């Protein structure tokens, strides 16, 4: 854990920036000995944001599953895709379309 006094960001911006980029970890800044701010490089921030969004989406899917919403296995989806390509079962195509629609709504695709 990198902890620095808040004055160091003014005095050593480039050093703090480089530390964030090299370590990929946030730097905690203190003011009067107490935690005040957290600074991190943009790549690490964006990675964390993506991970948090993915966790939210997975949690929503899991909640739906726990409330009885039907899910699909990899083999189910593969079968639906094959059916769609070969013009097979209208029911399979309908199921696939419904699954894609749900995924688009959930994941804002």
C-alpha positions as CSV (number, residue, x, y, z in Angstrom):
1,X,0.0,0.0,0.0
2,X,1.4,3.4,-1.1
3,X,0.7,6.2,1.4
4,X,2.0,9.7,0.9
5,X,1.3,13.1,2.5
6,X,-1.0,15.3,0.3
7,X,1.9,17.8,-0.1
8,X,3.8,15.2,-2.1
9,X,1.3,15.5,-5.0
10,X,2.1,19.2,-5.4
11,X,5.8,18.7,-4.9
12,X,6.4,15.4,-6.7
13,X,3.5,15.0,-9.2
14,X,5.7,13.1,-11.7
15,X,7.0,10.8,-9.0
16,X,3.5,10.0,-7.8
17,X,2.3,9.5,-11.4
18,X,5.1,7.1,-12.2
19,X,4.5,5.2,-9.0
20,X,0.9,4.7,-9.9
21,X,1.7,3.6,-13.4
22,X,4.5,1.2,-12.4
23,X,2.7,-0.4,-9.5
24,X,-0.8,-0.4,-11.0
25,X,-2.0,0.4,-7.4
26,X,-3.6,3.5,-6.0
27,X,-1.6,5.9,-3.9
28,X,-3.4,7.0,-0.7
29,X,-2.8,10.7,0.2
30,X,-3.1,11.9,3.8
31,X,-3.9,15.3,5.2
32,X,-2.9,16.0,8.8
33,X,-2.1,12.3,9.2
34,X,-5.6,11.2,8.1
35,X,-6.7,9.6,4.8
36,X,-7.9,12.2,2.4
37,X,-7.6,11.1,-1.3
38,X,-6.8,8.2,-3.4
39,X,-4.9,8.7,-6.7
40,X,-4.4,6.1,-9.5
41,X,-3.4,6.0,-13.1
42,X,-6.1,6.0,-15.7
43,X,-5.5,2.5,-17.0
44,X,-5.9,1.0,-13.6
45,X,-9.0,3.1,-13.0
46,X,-10.6,2.0,-16.2
47,X,-9.7,-1.7,-15.5
48,X,-11.4,-1.4,-12.0
49,X,-14.4,0.3,-13.5
50,X,-14.8,-2.5,-16.1
51,X,-14.4,-5.1,-13.4
52,X,-17.0,-3.4,-11.2
53,X,-19.5,-3.2,-14.1
54,X,-18.9,-6.9,-14.9
55,X,-19.5,-7.8,-11.2
56,X,-22.8,-5.8,-11.2
57,X,-23.9,-7.6,-14.4
58,X,-23.0,-11.0,-13.0
59,X,-24.8,-10.2,-9.8
60,X,-28.0,-9.2,-11.7
61,X,-27.9,-12.4,-13.7
62,X,-27.4,-14.5,-10.6
63,X,-30.3,-12.7,-8.9
64,X,-32.5,-13.4,-12.0
65,X,-31.4,-17.1,-11.8
66,X,-32.3,-17.2,-8.1
67,X,-35.7,-15.8,-8.9
68,X,-36.3,-18.6,-11.4
69,X,-35.4,-17.0,-14.7
70,X,-34.4,-19.6,-17.2
71,X,-30.8,-19.7,-18.1
72,X,-28.9,-21.3,-21.0
73,X,-25.8,-23.5,-21.0
74,X,-23.1,-23.1,-23.5
75,X,-24.4,-26.2,-25.3
76,X,-27.9,-24.7,-25.4
77,X,-26.6,-21.6,-27.0
78,X,-24.5,-23.5,-29.4
79,X,-27.5,-25.6,-30.4
80,X,-29.6,-22.5,-30.9
81,X,-27.0,-20.9,-33.0
82,X,-26.7,-24.0,-35.2
83,X,-30.5,-24.1,-35.6
84,X,-30.5,-20.5,-36.6
85,X,-27.8,-21.1,-39.2
86,X,-29.3,-24.2,-40.7
87,X,-32.9,-23.0,-40.6
88,X,-33.9,-25.7,-38.2
89,X,-36.6,-25.6,-35.5
90,X,-38.5,-22.4,-35.3
91,X,-38.8,-22.9,-31.6
92,X,-35.0,-23.1,-31.3
93,X,-34.7,-19.9,-33.3
94,X,-37.4,-18.2,-31.1
95,X,-35.5,-19.3,-27.9
96,X,-32.3,-17.9,-29.3
97,X,-33.9,-14.6,-30.2
98,X,-35.4,-14.3,-26.7
99,X,-32.0,-15.1,-25.1
100,X,-30.2,-12.5,-27.2
101,X,-32.9,-10.0,-26.4
102,X,-32.5,-10.6,-22.6
103,X,-28.7,-10.3,-22.9
104,X,-29.0,-7.1,-24.8
105,X,-31.3,-5.6,-22.2
106,X,-29.1,-6.8,-19.3
107,X,-25.8,-5.8,-20.7
108,X,-26.8,-2.8,-22.7
109,X,-25.5,-4.4,-25.9
